[in-house]
Amino acid sequence: MDKESIGAQYEAVAEIGEGAYGKVYKARDLKNGGRFVALKRVRVQTEEEGMPLSTIREVAVLRQLEAFEHPNVVRLFDVCTVSRTDRETKLTLVFEHVDQDLTTYLEKAPDPGVPPETIKDMMFQLLQGLDFLHSHRVVHRDLKPQNILPIEDLVPEIDEQGRALLLQFLAFNPSRRISAFAALTHPYFQSVDSLSRSVYMTQPIPTNKPTMEERTA
């Protein structure tokens, strides 16, 4: 899909976020009943051979995850190449839009806070989403309230940090390298998500907020 086709199908409503790789917009999908979607516009440096293989792999992983339509992972509807030059390629990723994240949800909850049964249900859904990602050798590495979206829970963002961690792990002992599969299934990788999960699962509980000492222990 080219830039004109994207403009014909998606109408940007508001900018809702910005990261290292680009901006995120709330938009209407004019060809699907006006449903709201999230447009993530990404800029990728173009290599001699064209789009970096790493980017192609990341998009392929997102496509693979989408095929399962897991209820606790935000859906990817489409991937569009907007423009391409010798220096960079602009991509637009079309995700399912969720109105609020965990922080907003908790701030809006009336006193005395989120009911225990709701907290249990949210935790269960979070664990289901994480288990699904880990079973497909995907480590989130950026679990935080802004990326936990009730009721859909998780935004699987595959970014450079994951590959950097893999390279550091392999370089730790250059004389004894292991396969990428073995590295990605190593408990060290999944424990990163497990620690984040443990910290942020206490977020809905007003009397049990983790302290800075507990976070860094």
BELTARA-V653288 format. One record per residue. N is the residue number from 0. PHI is phi as a letter, one per 20 degrees, with the letter a starting at -180 (none if undefined). BURIAL is I if it has 16 or more other C-alpha atoms within 10 Angstrom, else O. Layout:
n:phi:burial
N:PHI:BURIAL
N:PHI:BURIAL
This chain:
n:phi:burial
0:none:O
1:e:O
2:f:O
3:f:O
4:f:O
5:f:O
6:f:O
7:f:O
8:e:O
9:d:I
10:d:I
11:f:I
12:d:O
13:a:O
14:e:O
15:d:O
16:a:O
17:b:O
18:c:O
19:f:O
20:d:O
21:q:O
22:d:I
23:c:I
24:c:I
25:e:I
26:b:I
27:e:I
28:e:I
29:f:O
30:e:O
31:c:O
32:m:O
33:m:O
34:f:O
35:e:I
36:c:I
37:d:I
38:e:I
39:d:I
40:e:I
41:c:I
42:d:I
43:c:I
44:f:O
45:e:I
46:e:O
47:g:O
48:e:O
49:o:O
50:f:I
51:g:O
52:f:O
53:f:O
54:f:O
55:g:O
56:f:O
57:f:O
58:f:I
59:f:O
60:f:O
61:f:I
62:f:I
63:f:O
64:f:I
65:f:I
66:g:O
67:e:O
68:l:O
69:f:O
70:f:O
71:d:I
72:c:I
73:g:I
74:e:I
75:d:I
76:e:O
77:a:O
78:c:I
79:c:I
80:e:I
81:e:I
82:b:O
83:b:I
84:c:O
85:f:O
86:d:O
87:b:O
88:d:I
89:d:I
90:d:I
91:c:I
92:d:I
93:d:I
94:d:I
95:g:I
96:e:I
97:c:I
98:f:O
99:b:O
100:d:I
101:f:I
102:g:I
103:f:O
104:g:O
105:f:I
106:f:O
107:e:O
108:f:O
109:f:O
110:f:O
111:e:O
112:o:O
113:f:I
114:f:O
115:g:O
116:f:O
117:f:O
118:f:I
119:f:O
120:f:O
121:f:I
122:f:I
123:f:O
124:f:I
125:f:I
126:f:I
127:f:I
128:f:I
129:f:I
130:f:O
131:f:I
132:f:I
133:f:I
134:f:O
135:d:O
136:l:I
137:d:I
138:d:I
139:f:I
140:m:I
141:b:I
142:f:I
143:b:I
144:g:I
145:f:O
146:d:I
147:d:I
148:d:I
149:f:I
150:e:I
151:f:I
152:m:I
153:c:I
154:d:I
155:f:I
156:d:I
157:e:I
158:c:I
159:f:O
160:f:O
161:f:I
162:f:O
163:f:O
164:f:O
165:f:O
166:f:O
167:f:O
168:f:I
169:f:I
170:e:O
171:f:O
172:c:O
173:g:O
174:f:O
175:c:O
176:e:O
177:c:O
178:f:O
179:f:O
180:f:O
181:f:O
182:f:I
183:f:I
184:e:I
185:f:O
186:g:O
187:g:O
188:f:I
189:f:I
190:f:O
191:f:O
192:f:I
193:f:I
194:f:O
195:g:I
196:f:I
197:f:O
198:f:I
199:e:I
200:f:I
201:e:O
202:g:I
203:f:I
204:d:I
205:g:O
206:e:O
207:c:O
208:f:O
209:f:O
210:e:O
211:f:O
212:f:O
213:f:O
214:f:O
215:e:O
216:f:O
